[in-house]
Amino acid sequence: MTIQDKTITGERADLLQTLARHRGFLRQTVDGLTDEQAARRTTVSELCLGGLIKHVAGVEQGWMRFAVGGAEAMQSEPVDWEGQFRMLEGETLAGLLDAYERVADRTDELVATLPDLDAAHPLPEAPWFEQGVSWSVRRVLLHVIAETSQHAGHADIIREALDGAKTMG
């Protein structure tokens, strides 16, 4: 695997290839949709396809800030807890996909260049995190892969309910 003229091999290549595969599944679910379709909710939840793209991009970006600078860096950007799962006025699917691509490129570059995947930071204080636990860059990447994969599955269900298309099966 090559990123910005740097050949990536071994564990880093495996992690990046796995993440790229699941990003691809997520992107595939919105292929050919209009902005209106991407913003439509097909379940009782707030989830829509455009919102899932936005959420996954934001989660990946936040965790990469954590990988480099810890909890303080992760929390340096505000999170729109209500709006992150839906498309807001003025947002387009193309714009959300472009933003996701920029986040993905930055993540790939970080993984290729960070000196040590074992570097760790204490998790932020939150009810959903175990107190006093640190995560390594490696663990963060595994979490981002799991998050992306889980939401690609959600997106597949939403897409099937939207127009009958099946992207993963």
Backbone hydrogen bonds, N-H to C=O, Kabsch-Sander energy under -0.5 kcal/mol:
donor,donor_aa,acceptor,acceptor_aa,energy
3,I,6,K,-2.7
6,K,3,I,-1.4
8,I,1,M,-4.3
12,R,9,T,-0.7
13,A,9,T,-0.9
14,D,10,G,-2.4
15,L,11,E,-2.8
16,L,12,R,-2.6
17,Q,13,A,-2.8
18,T,14,D,-2.2
19,L,15,L,-2.4
20,A,16,L,-2.6
21,R,17,Q,-2.0
22,H,18,T,-1.9
23,R,19,L,-2.5
24,G,20,A,-2.3
25,F,21,R,-1.8
26,L,22,H,-2.0
27,R,23,R,-2.8
28,Q,24,G,-2.5
29,T,25,F,-1.2
29,T,26,L,-0.6
30,V,27,R,-1.4
31,D,28,Q,-1.2
33,L,30,V,-2.0
38,A,34,T,-2.5
39,A,35,D,-1.5
40,R,36,E,-0.6
40,R,37,Q,-1.0
42,T,47,L,-0.5
48,C,85,F,-1.0
50,G,38,A,-2.8
51,G,38,A,-0.5
52,L,48,C,-2.3
53,I,49,L,-2.0
54,K,50,G,-2.3
55,H,51,G,-3.0
56,V,52,L,-2.8
57,A,53,I,-2.2
58,G,54,K,-2.3
59,V,55,H,-2.8
60,E,56,V,-2.6
61,Q,57,A,-2.5
62,G,58,G,-2.5
63,W,59,V,-2.6
64,M,60,E,-2.0
65,R,61,Q,-1.9
66,F,62,G,-2.1
67,A,63,W,-2.5
68,V,64,M,-1.5
69,G,65,R,-3.1
70,G,66,F,-2.9
71,A,122,P,-0.6
73,A,69,G,-0.7
74,M,70,G,-2.3
75,Q,71,A,-2.4
76,S,73,A,-1.3
77,E,74,M,-0.6
81,W,79,V,-1.4
84,Q,80,D,-1.9
85,F,82,E,-0.6
86,R,83,G,-1.3
91,E,88,L,-2.6
96,L,92,T,-2.3
97,L,93,L,-2.7
98,D,94,A,-2.3
99,A,95,G,-2.3
100,Y,96,L,-2.3
101,E,97,L,-2.3
102,R,98,D,-2.1
103,V,99,A,-2.2
104,A,100,Y,-2.8
105,D,101,E,-2.6
106,R,102,R,-2.1
107,T,103,V,-2.7
108,D,104,A,-2.8
109,E,105,D,-2.3
110,L,106,R,-2.5
111,V,107,T,-2.9
112,A,108,D,-2.0
113,T,109,E,-1.4
114,L,110,L,-3.0
119,A,116,D,-1.1
121,H,135,W,-1.9
123,L,133,V,-3.1
126,A,124,P,-0.6
129,F,126,A,-1.7
133,V,130,E,-1.2
135,W,121,H,-2.5
137,V,119,A,-1.7
138,R,117,L,-2.3
140,V,136,S,-2.4
141,L,137,V,-2.5
142,L,138,R,-2.3
143,H,139,R,-2.1
144,V,140,V,-2.5
145,I,141,L,-2.4
146,A,142,L,-2.3
147,E,143,H,-2.9
148,T,144,V,-2.5
149,S,145,I,-2.6
150,Q,146,A,-2.7
151,H,147,E,-2.3
152,A,148,T,-1.9
153,G,149,S,-1.7
154,H,150,Q,-1.8
155,A,151,H,-2.6
156,D,152,A,-1.9
157,I,153,G,-1.8
158,I,154,H,-2.3
159,R,155,A,-2.8
160,E,156,D,-2.4
161,A,157,I,-2.2
162,L,158,I,-1.8
163,D,159,R,-2.4
164,G,159,R,-0.6
164,G,160,E,-1.8
165,A,159,R,-0.6
167,T,165,A,-0.5
